[in-house]
Amino acid sequence: MDSGYAIDSFLRQVDRFSQVVFVDRDRIHRLFGEEVVETLEKLETFANRKQICNDCGGLCCRDVGCELYAPQFTTCPVHQIRPIVCRFHFCHRFDVLDKPAVIELRDIFLGCYMALDNWGHDNLRALDIPPLAGIIPEFAHLVAPWMEKVRAGQADAKTVAGRIYTEAGRILAPDASTRPATGITIAPRWEPKAGAEMG
């Protein structure tokens, strides 16, 4: 894997999106290239086969302070569009499959993250999440009471996970196509869908 190419590609592409908080496979491909996508998919296939993430009890999610973690969920409610840091983090349990690839992915993430100090692009702030409240506070505020109800056993986890995914998908949706690079990003303000509140 060419980590220099992946970092350079990310830095060249990141301003073409209105946001990179939630990212799908296509966006990861456009940001980092095919080699990174193939490596991520290989590690995820391994994780699914060995039930690594499902069996860990949310250690990584809790360590980063993710507002979307609840032990009641069978998987992350935004797994298909989870943030970049979540996609690039693989704990020591992945080392048996391909430790050099795990290290390269960490290096790529850190190389992109370090650009925060040198290039104040708003989209780079998305690398510093979770927690989500720092970059999409409206979303975090909307889902907080839902999460409280799930954790307290007062709401169905599957229903809440679906609502969270729908709202996160609405944040991802405006970038259905890549816009030309400008060096300036004007992110549309995301507003919760009317009626999205959960009583």
N, C-alpha and C positions, 0 to 999 in steps of 0.2 A: 504494500500500500504506500502510495506517495503522499506522505503527510504534508509536505511543503505545497504540493499541488492542491490538496484539499483545503488547507488554510487559505491559500491565495484565492481559490475559487469562492470560498465563503465570503471573504472580504470584498471580492469584486461583485458578488451577487446580492449581498444582504440588503442593499438599499433598493432593490427592485421589488421588494415586498412591503406592504403596508404594516405587516407585523410578522414576527417569527416566534411568538410565544407558543402557539400551538402549530405543530408541523406534521404533515403527513409524509408518506414515503416519497411522493412526487417532489415535494418541497425539499426534502433531504437530498434527493438526487440532484435537483437543480442547484442546491447550495454547495454540496460537497463532492459530487461526482459518483460514478458507478462503483468504483472500488470500495468506497465507504459504505454504500448501500449494501453491496454484496457481503461485506464483513459484518455489518449490523444484522443482516438477515441470517447469516450463519450462526451468530451468537444467539439470536432470538430463537432460532429453531432448536438449538441445543438447550436453551432455557426451558422451552416448552416441553421438550422430550423428557428432560430430567426434573421438571417441575421446580426449578431453582427459585424463581421469583414467587411462585404461588406458595411455596413452603417456608419462606424466610420470615413471615410475620410482619412484613412492612418495615424492616430495619432501615433500609435506604430511604424510604419515603419519610419515615419519622425523623431520620437524621437531618434531612434537608428542610424539614418543617413544612412539608406539603400539606396545604389546606384540604386537599382532596383525598387524603388517606383516612380510611376507617376500616377497622378489622372486619366489619360486616360485609364489605365488598369482596366479591370473589376475585376481582381484578381491578386495576385502575380504571375509573370511569372514563378517562380520556386516553386510554392505552393506544388507540390507533392514531391519535394526533397529539401525543404527549410532548412536552417540551424537549428541547435539544439535550439539556443536561441529563434528563431521564433516559434518553435514547443512547447516550454515549457512556453512561456509567455502568460498569460491570464489576461486581465484587470479586473477591479472591476465589470464589467458587467456580468462576469461569476460566481461571488460569489453566486448569487441566486440559481444556479444549485448545486454547491458543493464546498463551500468555503474551507473546509479542504483539498480537493483534489488539489485545486489551490495552496494552501499554501505548500502542500507536494511536488508538482512539482517544485515550486520555490526553496524549500529547497534542492531538488535533484540537480537542476541546480547549485545552489550556492555551494553545497558540491563538485561537480565536478569542478566548476570554481575555487574554492579556492585551488585545487590541483596545479594550475598554479604556485603558490608561492613556493610549496614544491617539485614539480616534473616538470622539464622543458621540458617535452615531447612536440615535435612540434605539434602533433595533438591537444593538449589541447588549443593551440592558437586559434583553430577554435571556441572555446566557446566565444571568445572575438570579435565576428563579428555579424552583420555588424558593421562598413563598411567592405566590402570585400577586398578592395584594400590592406589592411595590410597583408593579407595572400595569396591571389591569384591576385597579381597586373596585370598579363597578361590578366586575364579575365576581371577585372574591367576596364582596359585600352581599351579592345576590345569593351565592351558594352557601354562605356561612350558616344561616339558619337551617338549611336543608341538611347540612352535615351534622349540625348539633342534634337534629331529630334522628338521623340515622344512628349516630353514636349512642343516643339514649334509648334506642329501640322503639322510637315513636313514629318511624316512617319506614316504608319498605325500601330496602337498599337497592333493589333492582330498578324500582321506579325512579328513585333519586338519581341513580347512576345514569339512567336514560335522559333525565332532564339536564343533568350536568353536561353530558355529551352533546345534547342538542344546542345548549347555549355556547359551549366551547366551539362547536362547529360553525355557529354563526359568526364567531370572531375569525375563524379560519377562512370562511367563504368569500370575503371580498377579494381575495387574491387568487381567484380561479385561473387567472392568466397573469403571466409575468409582465410587469410594465418596464419601459425602458429605464436604464440606470440614469439617475440624475445627480446623485450625491446628496440629495435632499429627500427626506421622507416626510410626507404629511399623512399621518395615520388617521383614518376616519375614526371618530369617537364611537366606540361601541356602546350601545344602550341595550339594557335587558329588554327582551320582547315583552310587550304588554301582556299582562296576565301570567307572566313567568313566576311570579311570587308563589310560594307554596304555603298555604294556610295551615 
